[in-house]
Amino acid sequence: MPLIDMPDFAGALLDEFGRRRTQRVDAPVIQPAAPFLDMAGEDLRRRIFLTESETGESFCLRPEFTIPVCLRHIETATGTPKRYSYLGQVFRQRREGGNEFYQAGIEDLGDRNFASADARVVADALGCLGRILPGRSLTVTIGDQAVFEAVVAALGLPAGWQRRLVRAFGQQDVLDAMIARLARPAPMAGLPDEVEALLEAGNEAGLIAHVEAEMARTGTLTNASRAPEEIVRRLKEKRQVADASLNKAKLDALKEFLSLNVSLRYAPAVLADFARTAGLPLRDAIAGFDARVAAFANAGAPLADITWRAAFGRPLDYYTGLVFEVTERGKHEVLAGGGRFDRMMTLLGAADHIPAVGFALWLDRVEAALAPAGKRTAP
């Protein structure tokens, strides 16, 4: 039995999914917890409802549909391209209140024309909302994690710093703190003199031997801890992260990039001007960005109603490229959101690389948007 009533417009939404040639799927309410804990990001991990089986396996109430839909696709060995849709309850704590609510959405798997698929998924989200909220003015905010990753890589930071910044994409307060830290290096302290000397000399073999000797002396077993090589790798990475800094020109470039906020119609020129002025090699990232904007235009998307914010991201770790959210003009409640998650299928066990992009609708927020006008869309 549903814990809450399904929205009145659910039938109309399912009809819209059918018109868009999707296959509807469902997923068990009780899900293995590991995929969500490993892939969904700290924001979601804090809010899911966990339980444990008699054998000690971790499970959770279904917090979202993207990961279950992808797992189902892999398990059924279905070929691609494939378009799935879903509508059902999800369970997680929300700041706005309510621990269970309905979500619906589309997952578009296997289309290797990234630009076309990105444009289609935004059009799908707008089309579905247009069916339920006819006549409403909707606006789209997009970001691009791939472009941000390219900018971070071009700045020449160590891999550890690049991963930290990418994980923080979309969290402006966290990024601001990291940028401030990059302006003031904080070298590692408290290392034994011998370890410090070996690191300074770049003597990796000597450092591994030293760690092995210390593990033998203290009785630490390698099968109960990290191997000496792994310990040394992580130590070197921490040292690089601690020592890393950016000069003023590069810090200013990173801040300038994160401040970019323009209509999508002007975004290609603005991004190209930024790369040229900052002297950053972003050719491939710009080419992919431009192709997507062209695909949006070819699909008839209202570029004036789409805003590109360079700092815009969404709080799920699995995104890799396009990220977007849809709101009603002049309002803040996110009605739909999604993006590209190309690495997920392989990480979940797919034998081949499968490009993936999708979106979710928050049906309780859509229902609330209907309420002021006193309207309900008939199925």
Secondary structure by P-SEA (a helix, b strand, c coil): ccccccccaaaaaaaaaaaabbbbbbbbcccccccccccccaaaaacbbbbbcccccccccccccaaaaaaaaaaacccccbbbbbcccccccccccccbbbbbbcccccccaaaaaaaaaaaaaaaaaaaacccbbbbbbbbbaaaaaaaaaaacccaaaaaaaaaacccaaaaaaaaaaaacccccccccaaaaaaaaacaaaaaaaaaaaaaaaacccccccccaaaaaaaaaaaaaaaaccccaaaaaaaaaaaaccccccaaaaaaaaaaaaacccaaaaaaaaaaaaaaaaaaccccccbbbbccccccccccccccccccccccccccccccccccccccccccccccccccccaaaaaaaaaccccccccc
